[in-house]
Amino acid sequence: MLNEISTVYNVFEPPQITGEYDKETEEVVRSFQERNLLESTGEVDRTTWDFLSRIYNLTIHYIDQI
């Protein structure tokens, strides 16, 4: 989700996909949270997941339109 979002909004460097929730992923999540005025914990809690899902769906819809 973070990779797709970053291709459209270009506000953070997407994490390398490793299949693990590593320090790099945590920092990108923290950046995402800060940019969306969420508590910056680096953890994907319910609120962060809801924001990620919403923005991801908008991103996919946008990509489909171009």
Buried (B, 14 or more C-beta within 10 A) or exposed (E): BBEBBBEBBEEBEBBEEEEEEEEBBBBBBBBBBEBBEBEBEBEBEEEBEEBBEEBBEEBBEEEEEE
